[in-house]
Amino acid sequence: MSSILKVTNLSKSYSSATGSLTVLDDVSFDLAKGETFSIVGPSGSGKTTLLGLCAGLDRASSGSVEVCGIKLDALDEDDRARVRNQHIGFIFQNFQLLPTLTALENVMVPLELRGEKGIAAKSIELLERVGLGSRLHHYPTQLSGGEQQRVALARAFSNDPEILFADEPTGNLDEETGIKVEELLFQINKEQGTTLVLVTHNMELARKTGRILRLKGGKVIELTESALAAQA
Ligand code: ADP
């Protein structure tokens, strides 16, 4: 199996006035390229923390994370940013678009930062791929939630990531719009082979992914194959 994400004995603690609080405790799992994977569990169980560590947004207290064969733990912030730019896409529940920029400009930002050429044409193509060819010059406030999440998805795909992390990608969307965004995520997984790692409260969405990891109090209490994967 070619592993695209390998998490080994990962723990994260925060120190506070009253001592140390362990929010992730000895988490291990291994993901193959092209897999779809959900992280579920009650609020405060460590899902977002785990996703952030896997995506190199934060640093673990102990254990290791390896993305596309690169160990993140030993890297400084600049090198981790480089790995994110090259291999990783990320979308958030609240979209995190820049409000003063149009849809097109939001997608162009990471391409510009990477010094790419032909960024307007590439950004238009990315927005067309998520069905937003007619919304290029709209600002985030002029777009629906589903449209904003699709702009975020186009932006996350600007570096052709091997792995996409999504934190509650449909959490702020109504059911119908959420399903459209889900369909887009799974379509990208099928067509491009992009590995998907989702944090979600939505068990219907989680069951559509190949495997589900359940956290409670920072510990893995279950790592299942979904019914869907079992049928395949
Ligand atoms: P979930 O995504 O499952 O709701 P989180 O990963 O956001 O859970 O948070 C897990 C726990 O870590 C919570 O108890 C939260 O309060 C705590 N936590 C998260 N970030 C910090 C931080 N920067 N400092 C202290 N505690 C934190």
Residues whose N, C-alpha, C, O or C-beta is under 5 A from the ligand:
A	BS01	ADP	Y14 V23 P42 S43 G44 S45 G46 K47 T48 T49
